[in-house]
Amino acid sequence: MSQFEFNLATQEDDAALRELLAATPMHGDIELAFAREPSYFAASAIDGPFTQVVAARNRKSKRIIGIGTRSISSCYVNGKVVNVGYLSSLRLVPEFRGKAAILARGYRFFRELHQDNRTTFYITSIASDNAPAISLLTSQRAGLPIYHPLGKYHTLTLSSTTRCRRRLHEGVTVRTSTPEDGQEILNFLNREGSKRQFFPSYKACEFFESPHQLLGLQPESVLLAYRRDTLVGTLGIWDQRSFKQNTVSGYSSRLRMARPFYNAVAALRGRPKLPIVGEALNLRYAAIPVVAGNDPKVAENLIQTAIMRVREQRGDFLALGLHESEELLPLIRHYSGREYVTLIYVVYWPGEDPDIEILTDRVPYLELGCL
């Protein structure tokens, strides 16, 4: 009998799941732990209306040594609403990392769950510099599903201290939304967002009656861009710190030595400092960044206004995610500092191949704050 068993995590596992997240940071010059405090399951609302957390446990001690999440959401695929799966939060404690047998058994359990026929395929993302994970997950060994690449997803970090030297473009006004704007926002996203592949099919309650996937996004945090009386752009400044945090758990030796000097210069120039170990990043996520017709003037007015708003909130950064094929990516890079790249994949099991040509027909969209 195997040393490990696989089953669905429950509310009783909440503390153990949060401990596992703390113990499995993302490595790099800045080592980040993705926390969900004070409740793992309360934060999981942003994963989707249907979410299952798979736990790998030591059969004897019942200790959770690995997790993975399967979630299902209604999304637009070529303009039609279908159920799309997302595989995320794959974690193994360090002593078991790279164990293909555990991973294979976990995916066999995922496939059992997949028999509920809620969806035919999944989307997932892997950090581009995580070569071991990419090599293992895309190997199709030991019954692993097929990972078909969908290109690169760029997370841009826009510092709140960026001084926007360009004037706001005339003819495009930007204002803060109100609760009464909810239906107009929904209509706009259904019309313009649906032109992207995998754009979420949001329900009216998300704006702003009873948000779930957009948990914590307040009316006063959503910017609306207009040409005359026509809504032509949206951008939400999403503060998730009350339920989801990116906590610094360490620095590389190089950056640890350089940090005091970097922070001294940052203080003189009015730029964000590198946090102390154990401190959460003071960032906001750009939610629903949608611009009708990819109009660069609308995009610039939204971005510049968002940067000013984050600065007013005493935030350090605004993180905005775009696929590599987005027309506005080069423009927004003008305002960005550090950039992070992840690889997007369509995931499916042999014999259940989706029509890849159809899935690659439009620009993919992922809601950064929900990843």
Buried (B, 14 or more C-beta within 10 A) or exposed (E): EEEBBBEEBEEEBBEBBBBBBBEBBBBBBBBBBBBBBEBBBBBBBBBBEBBBBBBBBEEEEEBBBBBBBBBBBBBBBEEEBBBBBBBBBBBBBEEBBEBEEBBBBBBEBBBEEBEEEBBBBBBBBBBBEBEEBBEBBBEEEEEBBBBBEBBBBBBBBBBBBBEBEEEBBEEBBBEBBEEEBBEBBBEBBBEBBBBBBBBBBBBEEBBBEEBBBBBBBBBEBBBBBBBEEEBBBBBBBBBBBEBBBBBBBBBEEEBEEBBEEBBEEBEEEEBBBBBEEEEBBBBBBBBBBBBBEBBBBBBBBBBBBBBEBBBEBEBBBBBBBBBBEBBBBEBBBEBBBEEBEBBBBBBBBEEEEBEEEEBBEBBBBBBBBBB
